[in-house]
Every structure is written in structure tokens, then in C-alpha cells.
Amino acid sequence: MASTLHLDITKHIATVTMLAPTMPPVFFQELRDCFQTISNSADVRAVVLRSEAKSFSYGLDLVAAFKEHGPLFAAGGASERSQLLALIADLQDCLSTVVRCPVPVIAAIHGHCIGGGVDLISCCDIRLATTDATFSIRETRIAMVA
């Protein structure tokens, strides 16, 4: 059972619901697992990606990410840089499972869509937003790249 996502498949439509507005490290593996399940299902003809939180996504949960991966960010040795590069590649691959999904993926955006949320919706085929939706890439404020 995923802790950050809920998958429902009804009448050929897969609805992937994000359960919180932030994306802790576990979110990425759960996203990969969810979209691999969808990709392997012959019944699914389209996917709707939505959030049940007040806002679509505030992006990466920085506290959880630094708690889990902080030593890779802080250390300057070659080993840590190699591990950090491998981590980034893995996180990008998790998002790429959305890109590789064989059926259309529709992002239903409301409220704030920040940082990693923008990365996530960029992986979708169609993005629909409510009139209250706002978008921001905040990584530059903390010297990160998307």
C-alpha cells in the first residue's frame, strides 16, 4: 500500500491521487511503482493525476529529503558526488515513468504547483488548471536545479 499515492482504476480510467502536497523521498518510488502498474494494465486507456490536498503540490519535501539524503548534499568527496548523481538519475527515472506511460496522462492542477510539482506535470501529456492555479520553480532560491 502506497503512503503518498492512491490508485483507482474505474471504467478504463486510472486516477492517481497524491495524498499530500509535498513529495517526500518515498513518493518517487511509489510514483514509479504506480505508473508501472498502470503501464502493465491492458484495461487503462487514460490517467488523471490529481491531488487531494489544498494545493496540487509544494514540491519536494525538503526536510524529509535532507534527513534521508543530507550527507550526500553536504559532503564534497568523489564518492558522495557519485552517489548523489546516481540518486538524481534514479529520481529522474521515477518521474520518467509518467513520460513512458503508454496512455495519455492528464494533470488536474489546482492551487499551488511548485518546484517538483512543475517537474511532475511537465511529464504529463495534458495539463489542465483551475483559475486559482499558480506555478513557481523555487529551486533557484535554494541553489538547486529542477
N, C-alpha and C positions, 0 to 999 in steps of 0.2 A: 504494500500500500504506500503510495507516494505521500509525502508530508507537505509538499508545496504545490502540487497539481492534482486536479481531478479530471479524469477522462470519462466521458459518457458518449456512447455510440447509439444513436437512435435514428432509424429510418435512413440509413446511409450517410448521416451527418455525424461527424465526430466533433464534440465540443470539449475543448481543453480549457479548463478554468484554473487560472492562477489563484491560489488561496490567500496570498498575502501580497502587499505592494512591493516588497523587497525580494531580491534574488540572492539567498544565501548560497554558499558553495554547493550544497546538496541539490539545489534547484537544477543545475546544469545537467547532472547525470540523470535526474528524473525527467528532464525535458528530452534528453536523448532516448531514454527507455520508452517514454510515451510516444514519441514520433516514430520510433522503430516499430512499436506495436501497430500504430496506425498504418505505416507503410506496408506492413505484412498482412494487413486485413483486406481481403477482396471485397468486403461489404462497403467500405468507406469510399464516398465519392467527393466529399469536401470536408474541410476542417474549419471550425470557427475557434479562434484563440481569443479568450476574454479574461477579465479579472473580476473577482467578486469584491475586491477592496474598493475603497472610496476613490482611489486613483488607479489607473491601469498599472503603472509601475514606477517606483522611485529608483529602479536600477539595482545595481549590486549592493548587497548588504555589506557595507564596508567593515563594520565591527566584526561580523562573523568571518569575513574573508581575511582580515588581518589576524584574527585569532587563530584561524586554521593555517594560513599561509604566510603569516608575518615574517618568519625567519628568512623566507626566500626573497622578500622585498628589502629587508634590512641588510642582509649580508652582501658583501661585494666580491666574494670568491667565484672562481670559474665554475665550480660545482653547483653553487646556488644559482648562478645565472643560467646554467644549462637546465637545471630543474625548473626554474621559472619559465624559461622558453617552452619546455615540454608541457607545463601546466597551461600556459596561454594557448598553445596549439590544441590541447585537449578541450579547453573551454570553447574555443572557436569551432571545433568539430561538433561539440554538443549543439551549438546554435545551427550549424550547417545541416543537422538532421532535419530541421524545418525546411531549409532550402531544397534538400533532396527528396522531400515528401512527394510522392508521385501524383497526388491530387491537389487541387487548389487549397491554399491556406489563407484564410481571411482573418485579419486582425481587427477586432472590435475595440476601439480605443475610446476611453473617457477620462476626464480629469488629467492629471499629470502623467506624462510619459517621458521619463528622464533617463539619461545615460544608457545603461544596459537595456532598458525598455525600448529605446530607439534602435539599438542594435537588433533586438529581437524582432521588432515589427519590420525592420529592413529585410529580414529573412522571409517574410510572408509575401505571397503573390498579390494580395489586395489589402489595402489599409483603409478602413472606414473609421471616421472620428466624429464624435459628438461636437456640438458647437462650443462646449466648455473645455475641450482638449487643448493642452499646451505641451509643447515639445522643447526639450533642452538637453544639450550634451554638456554635462557638468564635469567630465573627466579633466578638462583643461584646467579647472580650478584647483585640482589636487595633483597636477603634473602627471596624469595618466593619459594613455591613448585609448580610444574606443576599440 
